[in-house]
Amino acid sequence: MGKLNELVIGEKVTGQFVVLKNISNLITNKDGSSGYVLTLSDKTGEVTGYSRKELITEDILSSVKGPIKISAVVKPGKDRKPELVIKEICKAKSGEYKSSDLFDGLSAEKIAEYKAILNGLKKFIKHPGYKALIEICLTDETLDRLAVMPASLAYYGKYKGGALAGAALISMMAKSAGVEYVKHHNALHQTNLNWDLILTASMLNTYGVVDYFTQEEPFRKTSVGVERGYFSVLQSKLERLVITNALPISDEELSKLLNVLAASMQRRTEIKATSKEGIILRHCVAMYSELDMLDYGVEQDKTEDADEVGYFYNTMLHRYVAS
């Protein structure tokens, strides 16, 4: 068996890696046996699988949304659509499978584009301490890690590479917003921005995921992440890098950077922005987050039932519009 979209009725598959997206409630077959209906997927699509009750162990239950290894027979289902009758099933071990075959993620072209954006923004940072911090944090190795990690599990960038996309695009949004603010001024008030501060903060806004999430899919919080929360993980990492590398960043400058980063994480902190840089970054993160989640909802709506459609497609809203 190659890809799920290439299944042939009647073939047998052995040792195939797939993602266990869902396990239905227990069902009873006509012969009195019990089993489960599974939703299985890879990057090419989804297929329904049927498994005997005794095959679904605690180990398998803990693997939902993660990779498993199966042996099965392809049978005709409704409208002769291929379905799998599973004979063997076990949890996949890390290193046994290619993550890129099973999970959606950034294309090589997008990864190259986002890396180029971040590397290009480095030249605009003039402060020697902030510039050194960016060089230490956003190495080629780290950018490669961000390219396969999510920005979050519950908000935006919930896909492999979401961390790299978020860092690049939010940084560009913050830079553009700052340029427009300075260009058009603010009525009678003098307008100025600390470009080193806003660029450093925006480029590092997803950097903490390298310690906050595990690297294996499906991504989960590390023990430190569970215990301390995202911003605490990011703050500790940045403080440690500044101190251990003796970077020319004063306590006041580090405090300003951490304040801007904390203020931008409005869903996870209650810290109010106390600078223009913090306000700009917070709203850029919020806008990017909502747009990304809207895109995700629209994409999901292509396959989900109508009852699961998001609020932005609710036809009943015309009542309020009409009134």
C-alpha positions as CSV (number, residue, x, y, z in Angstrom):
1,M,0.0,0.0,0.0
2,G,1.3,3.4,-1.0
3,K,-1.0,6.4,-0.4
4,L,-4.5,6.3,0.9
5,N,-5.8,7.8,-2.4
6,E,-4.4,4.9,-4.3
7,L,-6.1,2.0,-2.5
8,V,-7.2,-0.9,-4.6
9,I,-10.1,-3.1,-3.5
10,G,-9.0,-6.6,-2.8
11,E,-5.3,-5.7,-2.0
12,K,-3.7,-6.5,1.3
13,V,-1.6,-4.0,3.1
14,T,1.1,-4.8,5.7
15,G,3.0,-2.5,8.0
16,Q,1.4,0.7,6.7
17,F,1.8,3.9,8.6
18,V,-1.3,6.2,8.9
19,V,-2.7,8.8,11.3
20,L,-5.5,7.7,13.6
21,K,-7.7,10.7,13.4
22,N,-10.7,9.3,15.3
23,I,-12.2,6.3,17.0
24,S,-16.0,6.0,16.9
25,N,-18.3,4.5,19.6
26,L,-18.4,0.7,19.9
27,I,-20.6,-1.0,17.3
28,T,-22.1,-4.5,17.2
29,N,-21.8,-6.4,13.9
30,K,-24.5,-8.8,12.5
31,D,-22.6,-11.8,13.7
32,G,-22.6,-10.5,17.3
33,S,-19.0,-9.4,17.4
34,S,-18.0,-5.9,18.5
35,G,-15.7,-3.4,16.9
36,Y,-14.9,0.2,16.2
37,V,-15.0,2.4,13.2
38,L,-11.7,4.3,12.7
39,T,-11.0,7.4,10.6
40,L,-7.5,7.0,9.2
41,S,-5.5,9.5,7.1
42,D,-2.3,10.5,5.5
43,K,-1.4,13.6,3.4
44,T,-3.4,12.3,0.4
45,G,-6.8,11.8,2.1
46,E,-8.9,9.8,4.6
47,V,-10.3,6.3,4.7
48,T,-12.6,4.4,7.0
49,G,-11.3,1.4,8.9
50,Y,-13.0,-1.3,10.9
51,S,-11.2,-2.9,13.8
52,R,-12.2,-5.7,16.2
53,K,-12.8,-4.6,19.8
54,E,-9.9,-6.5,21.3
55,L,-7.4,-4.7,19.0
56,I,-8.2,-1.3,20.4
57,T,-5.9,-1.2,23.5
58,E,-5.1,1.6,25.8
59,D,-2.0,2.2,23.8
60,I,-4.1,2.7,20.7
61,L,-6.6,4.9,22.4
62,S,-3.7,7.2,23.5
63,S,-2.6,7.4,19.9
64,V,-5.6,9.3,18.5
65,K,-4.4,12.1,16.3
66,G,-1.0,10.4,16.1
67,P,0.7,7.8,13.8
68,I,-0.1,4.1,14.0
69,K,1.0,1.0,12.0
70,I,-1.6,-1.3,10.5
71,S,-2.1,-4.4,8.4
72,A,-5.4,-4.7,6.7
73,V,-7.5,-5.9,3.7
74,V,-9.1,-3.3,1.4
75,K,-12.9,-4.0,1.0
76,P,-15.6,-2.1,-1.0
77,G,-17.6,0.2,1.1
78,K,-20.5,2.6,0.2
79,D,-20.5,3.4,-3.5
80,R,-17.6,1.0,-3.7
81,K,-15.3,3.4,-1.9
82,P,-12.3,1.5,-0.5
83,E,-12.4,0.8,3.2
84,L,-10.0,-1.1,5.5
85,V,-10.7,-4.2,7.5
86,I,-7.9,-4.0,10.1
87,K,-6.1,-7.2,11.1
88,E,-3.3,-5.8,13.1
89,I,-2.7,-2.4,14.7
90,C,0.0,-0.9,16.9
91,K,1.3,2.5,17.9
92,A,4.0,3.8,15.6
93,K,7.4,4.4,17.1
94,S,9.3,7.6,16.5
95,G,11.8,7.2,13.6
96,E,9.8,4.4,11.9
97,Y,7.8,6.7,9.6
98,K,8.2,9.8,7.6
99,S,6.3,12.7,9.2
100,S,6.1,14.4,5.8
101,D,4.1,11.5,4.4
102,L,1.4,11.7,7.1
103,F,1.0,15.3,8.2
104,D,0.3,18.5,6.4
105,G,3.0,21.1,6.5
106,L,4.8,23.9,4.7
107,S,6.1,23.3,1.2
108,A,9.8,23.6,0.6
109,E,9.0,26.8,-1.4
110,K,7.2,28.4,1.6
111,I,9.9,27.4,4.0
112,A,12.5,29.0,1.8
113,E,10.3,32.2,1.5
114,Y,9.8,32.5,5.2
115,K,13.4,31.9,6.0
116,A,14.4,34.6,3.5
117,I,12.0,37.1,5.2
118,L,13.4,36.5,8.6
119,N,17.0,36.6,7.4
120,G,16.3,39.7,5.5
121,L,14.8,41.5,8.5
122,K,18.0,40.9,10.5
123,K,19.8,43.6,8.7
124,F,17.4,46.3,9.9
125,I,18.3,45.6,13.6
126,K,21.1,48.0,14.5
127,H,21.3,47.6,18.3
128,P,24.3,45.3,18.9
129,G,22.7,43.4,21.7
130,Y,19.3,42.8,20.0
131,K,21.1,41.9,16.8
132,A,23.3,39.4,18.6
133,L,20.3,37.9,20.3
134,I,18.5,37.4,17.0
135,E,21.6,35.8,15.5
136,I,21.9,33.3,18.5
137,C,18.2,32.5,18.5
138,L,17.3,32.3,14.8
139,T,20.2,30.2,13.4
140,D,19.7,28.0,10.4
141,E,19.2,25.0,12.7
142,T,16.5,26.8,14.7
143,L,14.7,28.0,11.6
144,D,14.6,24.4,10.4
145,R,13.0,23.4,13.7
146,L,10.4,26.2,13.4
147,A,9.7,24.9,9.9
148,V,8.3,21.7,11.4
149,M,6.7,22.9,14.6
150,P,3.3,24.6,15.2
151,A,2.9,28.1,16.6
152,S,0.3,26.9,19.0
153,L,-2.0,23.9,19.5
154,A,-5.3,25.8,20.2
155,Y,-5.0,29.2,18.4
156,Y,-3.1,30.0,15.2
157,G,-0.5,28.1,13.2
158,K,-1.8,24.7,14.3
159,Y,0.2,22.9,11.7
160,K,3.7,21.8,11.0
161,G,5.6,24.9,10.2
162,G,3.1,27.3,11.8
163,A,5.9,28.6,14.0
164,L,8.1,29.7,11.1
165,A,5.1,31.2,9.2
166,G,4.0,33.1,12.3
167,A,7.4,34.5,13.0
168,A,7.9,35.7,9.4
169,L,4.4,37.0,8.6
170,I,3.8,38.7,12.0
171,S,7.2,40.4,11.7
172,M,6.3,41.7,8.3
173,M,2.9,42.9,9.5
174,A,4.5,44.7,12.5
175,K,7.1,46.3,10.3
176,S,4.5,47.5,7.8
177,A,2.1,48.8,10.5
178,G,5.0,50.7,12.1
179,V,6.0,52.2,8.8
180,E,2.5,53.4,8.2
181,Y,2.1,54.8,11.7
182,V,5.3,56.8,11.4
183,K,4.6,57.9,7.8
184,H,1.2,59.4,8.6
185,H,2.0,60.6,12.1
186,N,-0.6,60.7,14.9
187,A,-2.3,64.1,14.7
188,L,-0.3,66.6,16.8
189,H,1.8,64.1,18.6
190,Q,5.4,63.3,17.8
191,T,5.8,59.9,16.3
192,N,8.8,57.6,16.8
193,L,9.3,53.9,17.2
194,N,12.1,51.8,18.5
195,W,12.6,49.7,15.4
196,D,15.2,47.4,17.0
197,L,12.8,46.6,19.7
198,I,9.7,45.9,17.6
199,L,11.6,43.8,15.0
200,T,13.4,41.7,17.7
201,A,10.2,41.1,19.5
202,S,8.2,40.2,16.5
203,M,10.8,37.9,15.1
204,L,11.0,36.0,18.4
205,N,7.3,35.8,19.1
206,T,7.2,32.1,18.3
207,Y,10.7,31.2,19.3
208,G,9.7,29.6,22.6
209,V,8.0,26.7,20.9
210,V,11.4,25.0,20.6
211,D,11.3,24.3,24.3
212,Y,7.5,24.4,24.8
213,F,6.5,21.6,22.4
214,T,7.9,18.2,21.7
215,Q,9.3,17.7,18.2
216,E,7.4,14.5,17.5
217,E,4.0,14.7,15.9
218,P,1.3,15.0,17.1
219,F,2.9,17.8,19.0
220,R,2.4,18.0,22.7
221,K,3.6,20.3,25.5
222,T,6.8,19.4,27.1
223,S,6.9,18.8,30.9
224,V,8.4,22.3,31.3
225,G,5.7,23.7,29.0
226,V,2.9,22.2,31.0
227,E,4.4,23.4,34.3
228,R,5.3,26.9,33.3
229,G,3.3,28.1,30.3
230,Y,4.5,29.5,27.0
231,F,5.6,33.0,28.0
232,S,7.5,31.8,31.1
233,V,9.4,29.3,28.9
234,L,10.2,32.0,26.3
235,Q,11.2,34.5,29.0
236,S,13.5,32.1,30.8
237,K,15.2,31.1,27.5
238,L,15.8,34.7,26.4
239,E,17.1,35.7,29.9
240,R,19.5,32.7,29.9
241,L,20.8,33.5,26.5
242,V,21.5,37.1,27.3
243,I,23.3,36.2,30.6
244,T,25.3,33.2,29.4
245,N,26.5,35.0,26.2
246,A,27.1,38.3,28.0
247,L,25.2,40.1,25.4
248,P,25.3,43.9,25.4
249,I,21.7,44.3,26.5
250,S,20.9,46.3,29.7
251,D,18.3,45.2,32.2
252,E,16.1,48.0,31.0
253,E,16.4,46.9,27.4
254,L,15.7,43.3,28.2
255,S,12.7,44.3,30.3
256,K,11.3,46.3,27.4
257,L,11.7,43.4,25.0
258,L,10.0,41.0,27.4
259,N,7.2,43.5,28.0
260,V,6.5,43.8,24.3
261,L,6.5,40.0,23.9
262,A,4.2,39.5,26.9
263,A,1.8,42.1,25.8
264,S,1.5,40.5,22.4
265,M,0.3,37.2,23.9
266,Q,-3.1,38.5,24.9
267,R,-4.7,35.1,25.2
268,R,-2.1,33.9,27.6
269,T,-1.1,36.9,29.7
270,E,-2.9,39.9,31.2
271,I,0.1,42.2,30.8
272,K,-0.9,45.5,29.2
273,A,1.2,47.0,26.5
274,T,3.1,50.0,27.8
275,S,4.8,51.0,24.6
276,K,3.8,51.7,21.0
277,E,5.9,48.7,20.0
278,G,3.9,46.5,22.3
279,I,0.6,47.8,21.0
280,I,1.6,47.3,17.4
281,L,2.8,43.8,17.9
282,R,-0.1,42.8,20.0
283,H,-2.6,43.8,17.4
284,C,-0.6,42.3,14.6
285,V,-0.5,39.0,16.4
286,A,-4.3,39.2,17.1
287,M,-5.1,40.0,13.5
288,Y,-2.9,37.3,12.1
289,S,-4.3,34.8,14.7
290,E,-7.9,35.5,13.7
291,L,-7.2,35.4,10.0
292,D,-5.3,32.1,10.3
293,M,-8.1,30.5,12.4
294,L,-10.7,31.8,9.9
295,D,-8.7,30.1,7.0
296,Y,-8.6,26.9,9.1
297,G,-12.3,27.0,9.7
298,V,-13.1,27.5,6.0
299,E,-10.7,24.7,5.1
300,Q,-12.3,22.4,7.6
301,D,-15.8,23.3,6.4
302,K,-15.0,21.6,3.1
303,T,-15.1,18.2,4.8
304,E,-17.2,18.6,8.0
305,D,-20.9,18.1,8.3
306,A,-23.2,21.2,8.0
307,D,-24.0,21.0,11.8
308,E,-20.3,21.7,12.5
309,V,-20.1,24.9,10.3
310,G,-18.6,27.8,12.1
311,Y,-20.5,30.9,13.2
312,F,-19.3,32.9,10.2
313,Y,-21.5,30.8,8.0
314,N,-24.6,30.8,10.2
315,T,-27.5,31.6,7.9
316,M,-29.6,32.7,10.9
317,L,-27.5,35.8,11.3
318,H,-29.6,37.5,8.7
319,R,-32.3,38.0,11.4
320,Y,-30.0,40.3,13.3
321,V,-28.9,42.1,10.1
322,A,-32.5,42.6,9.0
323,S,-33.5,44.1,12.4
